[in-house]
Amino acid sequence: MKTINDLKIKIFADGADKVSMLEIYAKSYIKGFTTNPTLMRKAGVVDYRAFAKDILQAIPDRPISFEVLSNEFAEMEQQAFEIASWGKLVYVKIPVTNTLREPSYVLIKKLSHAGIKVNVTALMTLEQVRNVVECVADGAPCYVSVFAGRIADTGRDPVSLMAAAVELLSLTPNAELVWASPRELLNIFQADGIGCHIITVTNDILMKLDLIGKDLGDFSIETVKMFCDDAHKAGYKL
């Protein structure tokens, strides 16, 4: 099977804990970073702007995505220009819709053609992908983030949808498809197999990268030993 060095897909680390981000930054296979307000809140980030600028100083040579905070398009636009000003490799996350179910397409097109690198986020349907591709065509470099993991959470197999999304992006060379919110290590290989450009990976999945290609017989023995050891440590008796 393929090793991590054989993969064509770019692996981006998804998180907001500075210590973990700097630790994974040392890995040559990590090609970029993404974060969002939910991850920042979980990591205890208090000052959004200060955190972002601190991370950009520590990680100056990889693309990093930061998200706008407003639900209003006019304010989103202002925030997008500020966020983009923080660095040349900064991508601005724009949700594909606001909470009122109003699509962000007009804003996405405006920002993309104004030279802002956007990362259009929270897409779940091919219709959304198709509309976003039309908006960013001939614009600045951009990412189109389809939340394949959340699609899988609904009982749907995301692979066919993501493969179709790859085709939709094929005529838009400035846009790269992101397999967002993966649920397991296998998703990296699935995304690579269909020609997806990028996958965002959280720390819990990144920790499993050393398991790639592991001998299954050895893995079986290690699992049995784990159960045996834990039974003894717990003092279970029959």
Secondary structure in CASP SS format (residue, H / E / C, confidence):
PFRMAT SS
TARGET T0000
AUTHOR 0000-0000-0000
METHOD secondary structure of the structure
MODEL  1
M C 1.00
K C 1.00
T C 1.00
I H 1.00
N H 1.00
D H 1.00
L C 1.00
K C 1.00
I C 1.00
K E 1.00
I E 1.00
F E 1.00
A E 1.00
D E 1.00
G C 1.00
A C 1.00
D C 1.00
K H 1.00
V H 1.00
S H 1.00
M H 1.00
L H 1.00
E H 1.00
I H 1.00
Y H 1.00
A C 1.00
K C 1.00
S C 1.00
Y C 1.00
I E 1.00
K E 1.00
G E 1.00
F E 1.00
T E 1.00
T C 1.00
N C 1.00
P H 1.00
T H 1.00
L H 1.00
M H 1.00
R H 1.00
K H 1.00
A C 1.00
G C 1.00
V C 1.00
V C 1.00
D C 1.00
Y H 1.00
R H 1.00
A H 1.00
F H 1.00
A H 1.00
K H 1.00
D H 1.00
I H 1.00
L H 1.00
Q H 1.00
A H 1.00
I C 1.00
P C 1.00
D C 1.00
R C 1.00
P C 1.00
I E 1.00
S E 1.00
F E 1.00
E E 1.00
V C 1.00
L C 1.00
S C 1.00
N C 1.00
E C 1.00
F H 1.00
A H 1.00
E H 1.00
M H 1.00
E H 1.00
Q H 1.00
Q H 1.00
A H 1.00
F H 1.00
E H 1.00
I H 1.00
A H 1.00
S C 1.00
W C 1.00
G C 1.00
K C 1.00
L C 1.00
V E 1.00
Y E 1.00
V E 1.00
K E 1.00
I E 1.00
P E 1.00
V C 1.00
T E 1.00
N C 1.00
T C 1.00
L C 1.00
R C 1.00
E C 1.00
P E 1.00
S C 1.00
Y H 1.00
V H 1.00
L H 1.00
I H 1.00
K H 1.00
K H 1.00
L H 1.00
S H 1.00
H C 1.00
A C 1.00
G C 1.00
I C 1.00
K C 1.00
V E 1.00
N E 1.00
V E 1.00
T E 1.00
A E 1.00
L E 1.00
M C 1.00
T C 1.00
L H 1.00
E H 1.00
Q H 1.00
V H 1.00
R H 1.00
N H 1.00
V H 1.00
V H 1.00
E H 1.00
C H 1.00
V H 1.00
A C 1.00
D C 1.00
G C 1.00
A C 1.00
P C 1.00
C E 1.00
Y E 1.00
V E 1.00
S E 1.00
V E 1.00
F C 1.00
A H 1.00
G H 1.00
R H 1.00
I H 1.00
A H 1.00
D H 1.00
T C 1.00
G C 1.00
R C 1.00
D C 1.00
P H 1.00
V H 1.00
S H 1.00
L H 1.00
M H 1.00
A H 1.00
A H 1.00
A H 1.00
V H 1.00
E H 1.00
L H 1.00
L H 1.00
S C 1.00
L C 1.00
T C 1.00
P C 1.00
N C 1.00
A E 1.00
E E 1.00
L E 1.00
V E 1.00
W E 1.00
A C 1.00
S C 1.00
P C 1.00
R C 1.00
E C 1.00
L C 1.00
L H 1.00
N H 1.00
I H 1.00
F H 1.00
Q H 1.00
A H 1.00
D H 1.00
G H 1.00
I C 1.00
G C 1.00
C C 1.00
H C 1.00
I E 1.00
I E 1.00
T E 1.00
V E 1.00
T C 1.00
N H 1.00
D H 1.00
I H 1.00
L H 1.00
M C 1.00
K C 1.00
L H 1.00
D H 1.00
L H 1.00
I C 1.00
G C 1.00
K C 1.00
D C 1.00
L H 1.00
G H 1.00
D H 1.00
F H 1.00
S H 1.00
I H 1.00
E H 1.00
T H 1.00
V H 1.00
K H 1.00
M H 1.00
F H 1.00
C H 1.00
D H 1.00
D H 1.00
A H 1.00
H H 1.00
K H 1.00
A H 1.00
G C 1.00
Y C 1.00
K C 1.00
L C 1.00
END
